[in-house]
Amino acid sequence: MTRIAIRPCPAHETEKLLKGGIHPVLARLFAARGLSDPGELSSELAALMQPSGLLHIDQAALFLADSIAAGKRMVIVADYDCDGATACATALRGLRAMGAKVDYIVPNRFEYGYGLTPEIVELTAREKSPDIIITVDNGIASIEGVAEASRRGIDVVVTDHHLPGDALPDARVIVNPNQPACGFPSKHLAGVGVVFYVLLALRAELRRRGVFDAQTQPKLDSLLDLVALGTVADVVRLDTNNRILVAQGLKRMRAGRMHPGVAALFRVAGRSARTASPFDLGFALGPRLNAAGRLEDMSLGIECLITDDETRAWELAQQLNDINLKRREIEAQMQDAALLHLDDFQPADSTTICVFDDSWHQGVIGIVASRLKERFYRPTITFAPAGDGMIKGSGRSIPGFHLRDALDLVSKRAPGVIDKFGGHAMAAGLSLRAEAFEHFCAAFEAVGQAWLTESQLERVVQTDGPLEDGYYTTQFIELLDGQVWGQGFAPPVFCDEFRVLSQRILKERHLKLMLEKNGVRYDAIWFGHTDALGERARVAFRLDANEYNGVTRVQLLVEHAETA
């Protein structure tokens, strides 16, 4: 079941924003998203939270500054997704600009597992002989890997943003806003955001030592295109601090001041960097980088982001595009198979979904879990074979069901069923023995039954209510596009009642509509939906400027509709 709801909008907060000179519709939208102070809307770098608020960041800066001065060899161990790739590229570029001897390694995820495993430490020691390993976007759960590095005399600096387990690794230093006792107000930094902050602290320390002054220091704002891309693609909450990082990155992209790899990704995705938006980063650039980590080797993505050669960047972007097309094919086949497995699935009888298929590719199960979660609106985990009798699962959740905490509870209630797990509230991963699959499914469903109410299992399309007739314009759409919307700061969705003048099915997949309100007609499209509406409909929609034959017109992108 899906229903349309209108977000509560506190009148007092709206009034404060209006007095601060905010556009009346924007004031209403911001207040409904929990903003009340016009100061929180600043997208200037000066408004960023100070690095000093991050626990152990000064210690990390001192250690890295000493290590650079001593000529120590550093190796970055990155995660396999877009956040990991951008964090790795940011760390490489930033550390090299500050004089570090630094290299990176991204081992094959299917052979070496997730995080800094003992096997990855052994490989890194053999191939790179580092004095120091720096983890980016991973490491907070790597207790055994850090111990193995220590045994080999290698110091480890952990930079991560994932939630820690009951114990922390015995690393030289850990920087993670989510570690115990860290009072940093933004708990939602992506891995690339954490690395950017470490670089800011390191630069400040090198300034104090007289290595640079304000004129000669490396310009770290040049890394903000990478920071924005990783932050949006990792679907972290766009709180005030993250919105500044993303807004600054987008500003650089729109001005053409981005790295060759980012420019090449825009080009290969058929998107214009001049009008770069969070949507482009999350749905066009991010997936092309992620595809490399899912199917092949994420070093392709990292090489694309660290090269300064435009020709090389373009060649790599084309390779990433090809891998992404292959990923889409595999995903479509897996989705079809998943729906066959769920042929007799009754949502009324289940609060969760678990599916395993021994033909699936473990690099794509996360996307399939996401699609199934959207379709059935249930916390979903999809599993694929991982070799040696093990299976690997990737899960996606719905609001109100903390996935990592649910896996933690399963591991406590059914000891030995889960081999390893980790993640966030909305996404998590795990591995278990194939024969434990049914046992796990039952234990996971038991947690769902205990935690989820009937109302939580009903999809609610949150909207911002009706939009005044005068704002159905391309100028107003430009105003909306000038803001940073995303996870935790949802893009505006309006809703109203319309007369349905005509409807037809496009490409057997989409519903094309002509709607009318107060004598004005609007083109509308409902992607992925083919069921007809009645003569009058209540429609939840986003505004879109649709360009066709050189003419730009307002179009409504339907999120949900019901016959009125």
N, C-alpha and C positions, 0 to 999 in steps of 0.2 A: 504493500500500500504506500502511496505517495500523497502528501497533501501540501498545499501552499500555505505558508504562514508569513506574517509581517513582523519584522524585527521591531522590538520595542525601541522607541527613540526618546530619550529623556529630554524633556522640554528645557530644563534648566541648563543642561550642557549645550544644547543647540543655541540657546540665547547667548551664552558666553562666547561661542564661536562666531556668531553673527556680529557681536560687539567687537570681535577681533578682526572684522573686515572680511570674513570668509563668505564665499558665494552661498546664497540661501540653500540650494539643493545640496552642495557639498557639506555645509554645516550639519544638515540633517543626516547625511550619510556617515560623516565622521562620528557624530554623537552616538549613532546606533552601533558603531564599532568600538565604543568605549573611550573615545577621545573627548576631552573637554578643554584642554589648554592649547591655544593656537601655537604655543612654543613647541609642542610635540610634533608639529607639522614641518618643522625646519628640516631641510634636506642638506644643509651645509655641513662640511666636514668638521667645522669647529664645534658642532653640537654632538659629535660622537662621544660616547662614554669613554673615560680615560682608561688606558691599559692597566694602570696601577690597581684597579679594582679586581683584577683577575689574580687569584691565589697563585703564588710561586712564580709570577711572570718576571719579577725583578731578578729572582734567582736564575731563571732560564736565560735572561738577558746577560747576566754576569758570566754564567758558564759558557754561553756561546761566544761572547766577546773574548774571554780568555782563550777559548779553543781556536778562534780565528787568529788571534795574536801568536799562538803556539804552532800554527800551521797544521792543525789536526785535520784528518780526513773524515768528512761527514758523508753519510748516505741516508737519503730519505726513503722510507718504506711507506708507500701510499696505498690507499684503498682503491677498489676497482671501479668506482662509479664516477659520475661527473664531479661531485664534491671532492672526491679523492684526487682526481686528475687536475682540477683547478688548484687545489691546495698544494699539490706537488709542484706544479708550474710556478705558483706564487712563491713557494719556499725557495725553489731553485733560483728564480730570477732575483728575489730579494736578497738571499744569502750571498749569491755571487756578486751582486752590486756592492755588498759590504765586505768583500774580500775573502769570503770563505772558499775552501776547497770542498766542493760538494757535488755528489752524483746522486742517482736515484735507482731504485729497483722496484719493479712491479711484477712479482712472480705470478705464474699461472694460478688463478684462483681454484681451479678444479684439481690441481695437483697438491697445492701447498696450504689450502684452507684460508680462513679469514683472519685478519689481524696479524700481529707479529708472532707467528708460531715458531717453535724451536727449529723446524725445518727451514723456515725462511731465514732465520738467524744464521744457520749453518751455510745456506746458499750464499747469503750476503757476505759472510766472512770469507768464503772460498773465492767468490768472484770479485769482491770490491775491497777486501782487507780494511774495513773502516776502523777508526778510533771511536766514532760516535754514530749511533743510529738515531735518526729523528723520525718518529711516526707522525703521519698526518691523516686525520680523519679515521684513526684506529689506534689501538694500543691500550685503551683503558681496561680491557679484559684480558690482556696478554700476560698473565702472571708467569706462565711457564716459559714463554719466549723471552721475556725480560731476564728471567733467572738464567736462561741459557746464554744470553748476551753477557751477563755479568761473569759467568763461569769462563767465558772466553776473553774477559778483560775489555769488553766493549761497553761504554756508557750509553744509556738510552734516555733520550728526551721524548716524553710522550706528549703530543698535542692532539686532542680529541674533543668531541662534543657529545659522544654517546653516554648513556647512563651507566654508571659503574655498578659492578656486582657487590657482593658482601665484602670482598677484599680488593685492595688496589695492588698493582704490580710494584715491585721494589725498584722503581726507576730512579735515575739520577734526579730528574725533576718531572713533574706532571703539570701541564696547563690544560685545564678543562673546566668550563664554567659550571658543570654539573657534578664535580667531585665534592665530597663532604667538606663543609666549612668554607667553601668559596662563596663570597658575598656579592659576586658580580651580578648586577641587576638583570642583565639580558641573559637568560638561560638558554636562549634559542639560537645563539651563534652557530653557523654551520662550521664544518671542519676548516674550510678555507677562511672563514672569519677569524677563527682562533689563531691560525697561522699568521694572518695579516696583523693581528694584535701583537703576537710575539715579535714580528719584524719591527713594528713601531717601537716596542720597548728596547729591542736590541739597538736600533738606530739611536735612540735617546742615550743609551749607555755609551755607545761609541762617540757620540757628541761630547759627553761628559769627559771622556778620555782624550779628547782633542784630535781624534782621528778625522772627524769632519766638523765643519761648522754649518750654520744654517744655509749658507750659500752652496757649499760643496757636497752636502749630504745627498744620498740617492733619493730620488723623488718617488716615494712609495705609492703616491696616488696614481701613478701609471699602471699599478696592478689592479685597480678597482674594476676594470672590465672583467677580469678573471674572478674576482671576489663576488661580483654581482651574479655572474653566470652560475657559479657553484652554489651560492645561497638560494637562488630561485629554483635551480634544478633539484636541490636536496629537499625541497618542500618543507623547510623549517618555517616557523612562525615569523611573519614579517612584523615584528614589534618595531618600536620607534627606531632603535639602533640599527636593525637590519634594513629598515626602509631607507635610512640614510646611505648605507653601503650600496644598496641596489640603485637608488636614485643617482648616486655619483657615478656608478658604473655605466648606467644607461646614458647619462649626460655625455660621457666620454665616447660611447659608441655612436650616439647621434651626431657628434661633432667629427666623427671619423678618426678619433684618437684611440684606436684599439690595437691590440696585437694582431699580426698578420693571420694567425690561426683563427682568431675570433672572426675577423673580417671574412676569411675563406669559408667558415661555417655558415655565416649569414648568406653568402653568395650561393653555396651549394644547396642550401635549404630554400632558395628562392625568396628570401626575405630581405627587406630593405633596412640596413642599419640606421639610416636617417630617421626612421620612425620606430626604432627599437623599443620593445615593450617587454614586461615580464612574461607575457604569453609566448613571445618569440624564444626567450631563453628556456622556458620550461617545456615547450612543446615542439620546438624546431631544432635548437642547438643542443640542448641537454641530451635528448634521445640519441643523437648521432654520436656523441661522446660515450654515452652509456652502452651503446650497442657493442663498442669495441671490448669493453670489460665483460659484457655478457657472453659474447660468442668467441672472441679471439684474445687479443692482447692489448691491455689498456695503455701500453707504452706508445702505441700508435696515436692515441688521443693526447698523451702528454707531449710527444714529439711535435704534434700539430700546434700545441699551445706554447712551446718554448722556442720554436724556430723563429728567426727574424728574416728568413728568406721567403718572400711572397710566393715564389714558384713552388717551393717545397711545401709550404702551408697548403696551397691549392691542391697539390697532388695528394697530400695526406687527408684533406677534407673530402676529396672524391672517394678515397678508399673507405673512409668512415661512413660516407653516404651509402656506398655499396653494401657494407656490413649491416647498416641499418635496414636496407631493403630486404636483406636475407633474414634479419631478425623479425621483420614484419611477417614474412612468409611462415616462418616457424611458429610465431605467435598465433597466427590465424589457424594453423593446423592444430595446435595445442588447445586453442579455445574450443574448436569444434569437438575435439575428443573430450574435453572437460564437460561440455554440455551433454554429451552422450552418457558420461558417468553420472551426471545429475538428472538424467531423464525422468526419474521418478522421485526427485527431491521435492519434499513438501515443506515450504518455508514455515508453515504453521506448526510443524512438529519439531523444528530444529532451530537452535539459536546460533549455530556455527556451521562452517563448511570445511571439510578436509578432503582433498582429492589426491590420489597418487596414480601415476601411470608410468610403467617401466620404459616407455619409449620417449619420455619427455627430456628436454634439454634443461639442465639445471640453471643455465644462465638466463632463461626467459620465464621461469616459474613466477617470479615476483610480479611481472606485468600481467600474467594470466590471473594471478590471485587478485590483482587490482581490478581487472575487468569483471571477474565473477562477483567480487564484493560490490561493485557498482550495480550489477544486474540484480543480485538477490538481496542486497543490503544486509549482509551477515559478515561477521569477522571470518576471514577465509585464509586457509593455508593450503598451498599446493606443493606437492612433493615430486622429486625426480630422483633417479638412481644416482648414487655418488661413489659407487665402487666398493668392493670388499664387504658386501652385504649391508652397506649403509645407505640411507636415503637422506636427502637434504630438502628442507622445507623453507618456503618464503611466505610470510603472512602480511596481510593488510587488514586494518581494522576500521570500525565505525566509531563516531564520537561516543564517549562514555564507557568504552571497553579498552583498557590499557593493555596492549598486547604483550609487552615484555613482562608486566606484572602477572598476567594470566599464565604465561609460560613458567614463570618463577613458581607460581602456586602449583601448577601441574608437577613440576620437578620435586616439590616438597611432598605433595600428596601421593605421588607415584614414583618413588625414588628409583633411579636406574632406567626409566623409560626414555628420558631425553639424555642424549650424550652431551651436547653443547647447545647453548642458546644465547641470544643477545639482541639488542635493538632499542626501539622507542615505543611510545604509546601507540602510534598508528602503523608502524612497520617493524617487523622483527624477522629473524632467521633462526633456524635450529637444525640439528642433525640427530638422527636416531637409527637404530637397527631396523631393517625392513620388517622383521617379524614383530616389532613392537608397535607397528602402525595402528592396528585396530585398538590396542590398549590406549595409545595416545589419543586417538579420536574420541574415545569414550570419556577419558579424563578431561580433555579440552571442552567437550560438550557440557560436562558437569559444571565446569567453571562458568560457561555461558549461561546455563540454566540458573545458576546462583546469582550471577551479577546483572543479567540483562532483563529489563522489564519489557512488557509488550509495547509500550509507547516508544522505548528506545529502538525497537526493531522496525519502527515505521519511519520511512524516509521523509524528512521534512525539507521542502525547498524554501529556504529563508529568503524573503524579498524585502525590498524597501518601500513597498506600497506603490500607489499610483504616481505617475510623473505628469506634471502640468503640461498641457498641450504645447506651450511655447518652447519647450526644451527638446522636442523631437527634431533636433537640428544637427548638422555636421559640426557647427561651432561648439555646441554643448558636448558632443562626443570628443572633440579635441581637448576640451577642458578636463573631461573624465580621464582621457588617455595620458594627461600630464601628471596624474597621480600614480603612486606605486601601490597597486593592489596585488593581493596574493594570499598565501596560506595565513589564516588568522587575521587577515584584513581583506575580507572577501570583496571581489569586484561587485559593483552595483547590479542588482537584479530587481527590476521593477515589476509590478503586476497590475493588471487592470482588466476590465471586461470589454470585449470587442465583438463586433458582428463579423461572422465568417462569410465573406463574399464568394470566395472560391478556394478550392484545395485540390492539389494533384500530387501524385507520387513521382519523385525524380529519381532516376537511376535505380529504381526498385528498392530504395533505401531511405529516402528522405521525404518529408512532407512539406510541399511548397504551398504557402498560404497568401491570400490577400485579405487583410483585416481592415475593419473600418471603425473609427470612433469619432464622435462629434463631427461627422461629415468629412473627415480626412481619412484617406486610404494609406495603408502601410504594407509594404512587402514583408513577408516573414518566412523563416525556414526553421523546421524542427529536424535537426540531424538525427539519423538513426531511428526514426520513428515513422511508421506508415499508417497507424490507425486514424481513421477520419474523426473529425470533431463535428458537433452539432452546429446549429445556426448561430448560436451565441456561445462564446467561450471565455473562461477566465484564464488569462495567459500570464505566466511568469517569463520574463524576457530580459535579455541584455541588448543594449543599443550597439549597432555596428554601422560603420561607414563603408558601404559596398561600392567599389569603383568598377564601372563597366562601360566600355567604349568611350573612355575619357570623361564620363559623367559620374559624379559621386552622389549617391543617394542614401538616405537613412533606411536601414533594414533592421528588423527585429529578429534576434536569434533566440528561439524559443527554448527555455529550460524545462518547462512543464506546462501542460495545458489541460483543462478539464471543461467538459460541456457545462455551460452555466444554466 
